[in-house]
Amino acid sequence: MSASDQFIEALGLISQDNGDARISGRIVGLLVVDGGELSLTQISERLGVSRASVSTNARQLAQRGVLCRVTHPGDRQDYYRLTEMPYFDMLGELATRFRRYADALEGCVTGMRREREPSAERAAEMQNFFATSAQFLNDWASSLRENEPINKDAK
């Protein structure tokens, strides 16, 4: 297996480990390796998976801001490419998820304080971890976005 194939598979496993479809990570990996846009058919053939699976997962990745759907006049196929900096969007998505976790735990902590303070304190630590992490990830993504034009010029 080539190093590129290993990279594609590693991203698939990372995606799967995060609760997403393995094919989603493999699609992202292939587009990173390829560096351009690929049709659903090309992606399907290169990854050895069904076109329907590629279509479903590519559409989900586009909705999450990781991929961009591209069309060409006179061509009925959809093409996909990575968005300019999908990594920032991944940080934002993780921040949103952590914020959701913090919000879900906040009400629990309030109720626990009436029942048992030591338990509530431990739960509050976890809730605070998620809230603080969400803010950190948002700030980090913003900082990276602000500095991106400088990084592009440095290449």
C-alpha angles and dihedrals in degrees: 000000000000123000089249091054089049090052091051091049092046091055089049091054092046089052091049091048088055092054096259127116115282090227089061091061092044091053091051090046092051092050091049090051094043095045095205141061124297133191121240088251092052092049091047093050095044094048095039095232134119120282089231091058091048091048094051095047096041090052090051092048089050091051089053092051097247097109133034121215113226128193131192125210111258093013116103095197124099117231127199135204134170116271114248096270110002090167091073089052090051089055090048091050091051090048090052091050092049091047089052090051091049092049092049092052096044095075091045092054091051091053093044091056088067091050108038125351099201090055090046091053092053091047090047090055090057092045090050091049091057094044094047092045091051091053092045092051092048091049091047093051090048092050092049091049091050092052097042097094089054090051092049091053091050093061 
